[in-house]
Amino acid sequence: MGRHIRGIRPALLAGCLLLLPLILEGCTARRTAPYTYDWNQGFWTPLFHPDNLILFGLWLTVFIAVVSQFFGVVLGVFGALGKMAKAWPIRLIANVYIWFFRGTPLLVQIMLVYYGLLVTKIYPWPDLYIPILGFTIVSEIQAGIVALSVNEGAYMTEIVRAGILSIDPGQMEAAKSLGMTYGQAMRRIVLPQAARVIVPPLGNEFNNMLKTTSLLVILGGVPELYFTFSNKATQNFHPFEFFLACAVWYLLLTTIWSIIQGRIERRLAKGTAAGAAAAERGGFRERLLGLRGAGSSGLGGH
C-alpha cells in the first residue's frame, strides 16, 4: 500500500509540471489580448445618430423623472404639513414615512414595491392604458414611478418643511386676521413665498432623479436609457464605448436641466437683493459641478 502511494505522488507531480506551461500560456494570452475599440458603432453613432431604441429610452427616462418628481413634491408638501400638524397621530405617520424611506436603500424599495406587492397579491400591477395620451404604461414602469415618488417624497418633506419654516410666522397670523383658513393661508401666502427657498434644492433633487431612474434596470421591463445601453453593450461586447456614450447622454440631460434651473432661480430671485446676489454668484457652476462657496448651504439631498 505504501509503495503504491509513494509511486502515485511522483506521477501527480510530473503531470502538474506538464500542465503548468499550458496554464501559464493561457493566463498570459488572456492578459495580453488587445481590446479592439469600435468608436464608430459604440460611441459616435449612439450620440449623433441614435436609433429608435435610444431615443425611446431617452424619452422614457425624462418621462419617469418628471412624473416621479411631480408626485414626490406632492407627497413632500403633505409630509411637511403632516410633520407640522398639531394632531400627534398625523405627525407620527409623517415621521414614520420619512424614517422608513430615508433609512432604507432605494433599490430595496423598488424591489419591495414591485415584487413584494406582486407576489403577495396586495396589488398585481396591471398594465394601465391612458386614453388621453394614447399609450399603455406597463406594470414595471408603474412600480418604478411609485417607488421613486415615495422615496423622493420623504426627501422633499424636509425641503418643503424648511422652506415653510423660513417664512416669518407673522405672515400666517396676518392671513388668519384677514379671515383666511389655514389651508388658504398656506396656498396663497406661505407656500408662494417659500417657493424661493424650496426651488433650488428641488432643482437639485430633479437633477438627481434623472440619474436615479437607471436603478429601474433591476425590474427588467423598463427600457430607459441605461437599460438600452446595457443591452447594446452586452450584444456587441463593447462596454467601454457604449457606457461612455450613455454617460454623455446623462451629462447632456443634467446640463440642460441645470441651465433651466438657473433661469427659474433668477426669475424667483427678482425683487430680493439677497436672492438676486445668490442667483448670480456661481449658481450654474455650483449646480453643474456640485461646488459650494463659503456660506452656502443645502436644504436636502440623498
Secondary structure as UniProt FT lines:
FT   HELIX           2..32
FT   HELIX           40..44
FT   HELIX           45..48
FT   HELIX           52..83
FT   HELIX           88..103
FT   HELIX           106..111
FT   HELIX           112..116
FT   HELIX           117..119
FT   TURN            120..121
FT   STRAND          128..130
FT   TURN            131..134
FT   STRAND          135..137
FT   HELIX           139..165
FT   HELIX           169..177
FT   TURN            178..179
FT   HELIX           182..185
FT   HELIX           186..190
FT   HELIX           191..212
FT   HELIX           213..219
FT   HELIX           225..236
FT   HELIX           239..269
FT   TURN            270..271
FT   HELIX           273..280
FT   TURN            281..282
FT   HELIX           283..289
FT   TURN            294..295
//
